[in-house]
Amino acid sequence: MAALLEVKGLKAFYGQTQSLYDVGFDIETGGITTLLGANGAGKTTTLRAICNMVRREGLVRFDGKDIKNLPTEEVVRLRIAHVPEGRGTFTTLTVDENLRIAAYTRKDKQAVNRELERVFAYFPRLKERIQQQAGTLSGGEQQMLAIARALMLGPRLMLLDEPSFGLAPLIVVEIFRILRRINEEEKVSILLVEQNAALALDLADHAYVLETGRVVMSGPSTVVKNDENIRKSYLGY
């Protein structure tokens, strides 16, 4: 299957400090790819570099188009949705307002309302809390809202940064089940950064392991998951 996102020779910098060194990977159309590694390995920086949120060098191609020099807002308009670590919801706004802001570029209000109902089919709990302030939601509900906001963009690719962070295990299982449905039903490709390697490998088709800003291992998730040496050396379980 053709690659939707191609990353080659990616370098990233915070000021004069280099964080990524010639990182390369592909994401297949309709596929789920996970980036694994310890804290500080460069996983979050990789997502930021794709969206041009940090200074970067190298090739970033989306659907055959070089997007390296596009500003972040233009990357979003290509329907690349970034769900950052920490969720990034507007805590003083309601659930409804958070979701409608995500669709601000869309002029057809009826289409936006249809999109809302589609999102609520995945997250019925958010519909129950539609007029509730986002800051009063539980951590799991705020993570659901962050993913739902990304869905309002009608994304072709979702970049998810630590969606399980700080959540109870049962909530994490529910969110990952929903991500699987979104991938299968909406054909949305997913690039997942996740500390819980076992969970990520169960969801993903392909895995890349980062260490100090470099890809040190890659392969089908089933191969990485079943390789005891990889798990012990790089994934810590």
C-alpha positions as CSV (number, residue, x, y, z in Angstrom):
1,M,0.0,0.0,0.0
2,A,1.2,3.5,-0.8
3,A,2.8,5.7,1.9
4,L,0.6,8.5,3.1
5,L,3.4,10.2,5.1
6,E,7.1,9.8,4.2
7,V,9.7,11.1,6.6
8,K,13.4,10.9,5.6
9,G,16.5,12.3,7.1
10,L,14.5,14.3,9.6
11,K,16.5,16.5,12.0
12,A,15.0,18.8,14.6
13,F,16.4,21.5,16.8
14,Y,15.5,23.5,19.9
15,G,17.7,26.6,19.5
16,Q,21.2,25.2,18.9
17,T,20.4,21.8,20.5
18,Q,19.7,19.0,18.0
19,S,17.1,16.5,19.1
20,L,16.5,14.3,16.1
21,Y,19.2,12.8,13.9
22,D,18.2,11.5,10.4
23,V,14.9,10.0,11.5
24,G,13.0,8.2,8.8
25,F,9.8,6.2,8.6
26,D,6.7,5.8,6.4
27,I,3.0,5.6,7.4
28,E,0.8,3.6,5.1
29,T,-2.6,4.9,4.0
30,G,-5.1,3.5,6.5
31,G,-2.3,2.2,8.7
32,I,-1.4,2.6,12.4
33,T,2.2,3.3,13.2
34,T,3.7,3.7,16.7
35,L,6.8,5.5,17.8
36,L,8.3,3.9,20.9
37,G,11.1,4.7,23.2
38,A,12.1,6.1,26.6
39,N,11.4,9.6,27.8
40,G,13.6,12.0,25.9
41,A,14.0,9.7,22.9
42,G,12.5,12.3,20.5
43,K,9.0,10.9,20.1
44,T,7.1,14.1,20.9
45,T,9.7,16.2,18.9
46,T,9.0,14.0,15.9
47,L,5.3,14.8,15.9
48,R,6.1,18.5,16.4
49,A,8.6,18.4,13.5
50,I,6.0,16.9,11.2
51,C,3.7,19.8,12.0
52,N,6.5,22.4,11.6
53,M,6.3,23.4,15.3
54,V,10.1,23.1,15.7
55,R,13.0,24.0,13.5
56,R,13.6,21.0,11.2
57,E,15.6,19.7,8.2
58,G,15.0,16.8,6.0
59,L,12.1,15.5,3.8
60,V,8.5,15.4,5.1
61,R,6.1,14.4,2.3
62,F,2.3,14.0,2.7
63,D,0.3,12.3,0.0
64,G,3.2,12.8,-2.4
65,K,3.5,16.6,-1.6
66,D,6.6,18.0,0.1
67,I,5.2,19.8,3.2
68,K,8.5,20.7,4.9
69,N,8.2,24.4,4.4
70,L,4.5,24.7,5.1
71,P,3.5,26.7,8.2
72,T,1.6,24.7,10.9
73,E,-1.8,26.1,10.0
74,E,-1.4,24.9,6.4
75,V,-0.3,21.5,7.6
76,V,-3.6,21.3,9.5
77,R,-5.6,22.3,6.4
78,L,-4.1,19.2,4.7
79,R,-6.2,17.3,7.4
80,I,-3.3,16.3,9.6
81,A,-4.7,16.5,13.1
82,H,-2.3,16.7,16.1
83,V,-3.6,15.6,19.6
84,P,-0.8,16.9,21.9
85,E,0.3,15.5,25.2
86,G,-1.7,17.1,27.9
87,R,-4.8,17.2,25.7
88,G,-4.8,21.0,24.9
89,T,-8.5,21.5,25.4
90,F,-10.0,25.0,26.1
91,T,-10.9,24.4,29.8
92,T,-13.1,27.4,30.2
93,L,-15.2,26.6,27.1
94,T,-18.0,23.9,26.9
95,V,-17.6,20.6,25.2
96,D,-19.8,22.0,22.3
97,E,-17.7,25.1,22.0
98,N,-14.4,23.1,21.9
99,L,-15.7,20.9,19.1
100,R,-17.2,23.8,17.0
101,I,-13.9,25.8,17.3
102,A,-12.1,22.8,15.7
103,A,-14.5,23.1,12.7
104,Y,-14.1,26.9,12.4
105,T,-12.8,26.8,8.8
106,R,-16.0,25.0,7.6
107,K,-18.8,27.2,6.4
108,D,-21.6,24.6,6.1
109,K,-23.3,24.6,9.5
110,Q,-25.4,21.6,8.6
111,A,-22.3,19.6,7.7
112,V,-20.7,20.7,11.1
113,N,-23.8,19.4,12.9
114,R,-23.6,16.1,11.0
115,E,-19.9,15.9,12.0
116,L,-20.9,16.5,15.6
117,E,-23.3,13.6,15.6
118,R,-20.7,11.4,14.0
119,V,-18.2,12.3,16.7
120,F,-20.8,11.6,19.4
121,A,-21.4,8.2,18.0
122,Y,-17.8,7.4,19.0
123,F,-17.9,9.4,22.3
124,P,-21.5,9.3,23.6
125,R,-20.2,10.4,27.0
126,L,-19.3,13.8,25.5
127,K,-22.8,14.2,24.2
128,E,-24.1,13.8,27.7
129,R,-21.8,16.6,28.8
130,I,-22.2,18.8,25.8
131,Q,-22.8,22.0,27.8
132,Q,-20.3,21.2,30.5
133,Q,-17.1,23.2,30.8
134,A,-14.2,21.2,29.5
135,G,-12.1,21.9,32.6
136,T,-14.7,20.1,34.8
137,L,-14.5,16.8,32.8
138,S,-12.5,13.9,34.1
139,G,-9.1,13.2,32.7
140,G,-10.5,10.4,30.5
141,E,-13.3,12.6,29.2
142,Q,-10.8,15.4,28.4
143,Q,-8.7,13.0,26.4
144,M,-11.9,11.9,24.6
145,L,-12.6,15.5,23.9
146,A,-9.1,16.1,22.5
147,I,-9.5,13.2,20.1
148,A,-13.1,14.3,19.2
149,R,-11.8,17.8,18.3
150,A,-9.2,16.2,16.0
151,L,-12.0,14.3,14.3
152,M,-13.9,17.5,13.6
153,L,-11.2,18.3,11.1
154,G,-12.1,15.3,9.1
155,P,-8.5,14.1,9.3
156,R,-6.7,11.8,7.0
157,L,-3.9,11.5,9.5
158,M,-4.0,11.8,13.3
159,L,-0.9,12.3,15.4
160,L,-1.5,11.2,18.9
161,D,0.9,12.0,21.7
162,E,0.6,9.8,24.8
163,P,-3.2,9.4,24.8
164,S,-3.0,7.0,27.8
165,F,-1.0,9.3,30.0
166,G,-2.4,9.7,33.6
167,L,-5.6,7.7,32.8
168,A,-7.1,4.7,34.6
169,P,-6.5,1.4,32.9
170,L,-10.2,0.8,32.0
171,I,-10.4,4.3,30.4
172,V,-7.3,3.6,28.4
173,V,-8.7,0.4,27.1
174,E,-11.9,2.2,26.1
175,I,-10.0,5.0,24.3
176,F,-7.8,2.5,22.4
177,R,-10.9,0.6,21.4
178,I,-12.3,3.8,20.0
179,L,-9.1,4.6,18.1
180,R,-9.3,1.1,16.5
181,R,-12.9,1.9,15.4
182,I,-11.9,5.3,14.0
183,N,-9.1,3.7,12.0
184,E,-11.2,0.9,10.6
185,E,-14.5,2.8,10.0
186,E,-13.1,6.2,8.9
187,K,-9.9,4.9,7.3
188,V,-7.9,7.5,9.3
189,S,-4.2,6.8,9.4
190,I,-2.7,7.1,12.9
191,L,0.8,7.9,14.1
192,L,0.9,7.0,17.8
193,V,3.4,8.1,20.4
194,E,2.9,6.0,23.5
195,Q,4.8,5.1,26.7
196,N,2.7,2.0,27.2
197,A,4.6,-0.1,24.6
198,A,2.5,-3.3,25.0
199,L,-0.7,-1.4,24.4
200,A,0.7,0.5,21.4
201,L,2.0,-2.7,19.8
202,D,-1.4,-4.3,20.1
203,L,-3.0,-1.4,18.3
204,A,-0.4,-0.6,15.6
205,D,0.6,-2.4,12.4
206,H,4.2,-1.1,12.4
207,A,6.6,0.1,15.1
208,Y,9.7,2.3,15.2
209,V,11.9,2.5,18.3
210,L,13.7,5.7,19.0
211,E,16.7,6.2,21.2
212,T,18.4,9.6,21.7
213,G,16.8,11.0,18.5
214,R,17.6,8.1,16.3
215,V,15.6,5.1,14.9
216,V,17.3,2.1,16.4
217,M,14.8,-0.6,15.4
218,S,11.7,-1.0,13.2
219,G,9.4,-3.7,12.0
220,P,5.9,-5.1,12.0
221,S,4.4,-4.7,15.5
222,T,4.0,-8.4,15.9
223,V,7.7,-9.0,15.3
224,V,8.8,-6.2,17.7
225,K,6.3,-7.4,20.4
226,N,7.6,-11.0,20.2
227,D,11.3,-10.1,20.3
228,E,12.4,-10.4,23.9
229,N,15.7,-8.7,23.3
230,I,14.0,-5.6,21.8
231,R,11.5,-5.5,24.6
232,K,14.1,-5.7,27.3
233,S,16.7,-3.5,25.7
234,Y,14.4,-0.7,24.5
235,L,10.9,-1.0,25.8
236,G,11.4,-1.9,29.4
237,Y,9.0,-4.8,29.8
